[in-house]
Amino acid sequence: MTISPGDSCLIKRLRGTYTFKYATVSDSGEISLTFVGGPPGRYQFRSFRPDQIKSVLTTTNRNGTRK
């Protein structure tokens, strides 16, 4: 699965929709994906491992428009 900034996703075992912002790689090689979102009215920045992504709901093209 490929994910780009602006893509909306569902996260396993969490309510709400999260929008992908950026990814980081630690010194030990672990990938961390940073999102903003959550249940309505409770939006916050959260980081998750790639295996915690349940599904990608919407994707964006390179020019920033929704597919």
C-alpha positions as CSV (number, residue, x, y, z in Angstrom):
1,M,0.0,0.0,0.0
2,T,1.3,3.5,-0.9
3,I,0.3,6.5,1.1
4,S,0.8,10.2,0.4
5,P,0.4,13.3,2.4
6,G,-3.3,14.3,2.5
7,D,-4.6,10.7,2.2
8,S,-7.4,9.9,4.7
9,C,-7.1,6.6,6.5
10,L,-8.7,4.4,9.1
11,I,-6.5,3.1,12.0
12,K,-7.0,-0.3,13.5
13,R,-8.8,-0.3,16.9
14,L,-9.4,3.5,16.8
15,R,-12.5,5.5,15.9
16,G,-12.4,8.4,13.4
17,T,-10.6,9.3,10.3
18,Y,-6.9,10.3,10.2
19,T,-5.1,12.4,7.5
20,F,-1.5,11.4,6.8
21,K,1.0,14.2,7.2
22,Y,4.5,12.8,7.1
23,A,6.7,9.7,7.8
24,T,10.0,9.4,9.8
25,V,12.6,6.6,10.1
26,S,14.3,6.2,13.4
27,D,18.0,5.4,13.8
28,S,17.0,1.7,14.3
29,G,15.1,1.7,11.0
30,E,11.6,1.8,12.4
31,I,9.0,3.7,10.3
32,S,6.6,6.1,12.1
33,L,3.7,7.6,10.2
34,T,2.3,10.9,11.6
35,F,-1.4,11.8,11.1
36,V,-3.9,14.4,12.3
37,G,-7.5,13.3,13.1
38,G,-9.6,11.2,15.3
39,P,-13.2,11.2,16.4
40,P,-15.2,14.4,15.6
41,G,-14.3,17.2,18.0
42,R,-11.2,15.4,19.3
43,Y,-8.6,15.9,16.6
44,Q,-5.0,15.5,17.5
45,F,-1.6,14.6,16.0
46,R,-0.9,10.9,16.4
47,S,1.9,8.6,15.1
48,F,1.4,5.0,14.1
49,R,3.4,2.1,12.7
50,P,2.5,1.1,9.1
51,D,0.9,-2.2,10.3
52,Q,-1.7,-0.2,12.2
53,I,-3.2,1.2,9.1
54,K,-6.6,-0.5,8.4
55,S,-7.4,1.1,5.1
56,V,-6.9,4.2,2.9
57,L,-10.2,6.0,2.2
58,T,-9.1,8.7,-0.2
59,T,-5.9,9.4,-2.0
60,T,-4.3,12.5,-3.5
61,N,-2.6,12.9,-6.8
62,R,0.9,14.5,-7.1
63,N,-0.7,17.9,-7.8
64,G,-2.7,17.7,-4.5
65,T,-6.2,16.9,-6.0
66,R,-8.3,13.9,-4.8
67,K,-8.5,10.8,-7.0
